[in-house]
Amino acid sequence: MARLIYDPKAKLEIREAAAYYEACREGLGKAFLLAVEAAAQSLAEHPLHWRRIGGRFRRCLLKRFPYGIIYSAESEFIYIAAVMHLKRKPGYWTKRLKR
């Protein structure tokens, strides 16, 4: 299984979304975090399973929540560039690719 490396902004997106969902309903933030964890586990085990969305990047969809994990499968690790809401500002995360 590949090692996951999160962009710091992706970690912030996860925390902010979890806080939003928790404010909406108690326990929903935790459910969001579990969905992110399950999706990350899936892409770590099968990194080429998900659809390519441009260049070397792919998008893994979360179950139950309108979010996707934007990542690239490198030879020794998986770089998670964003955890984005699917209906807001598509492509905003491409500014992070200057790494």
PyMOL commands that set and color helices and strands:
alter all, ss='L'
color gray80, all
select helices_A, chain A and resi 8-24+28-45+92-97
alter helices_A, ss='H'
color red, helices_A
select strands_A, chain A and resi 3-6+52-54+57-61+67-73+77-85
alter strands_A, ss='S'
color yellow, strands_A
deselect
rebuild
show_as cartoon
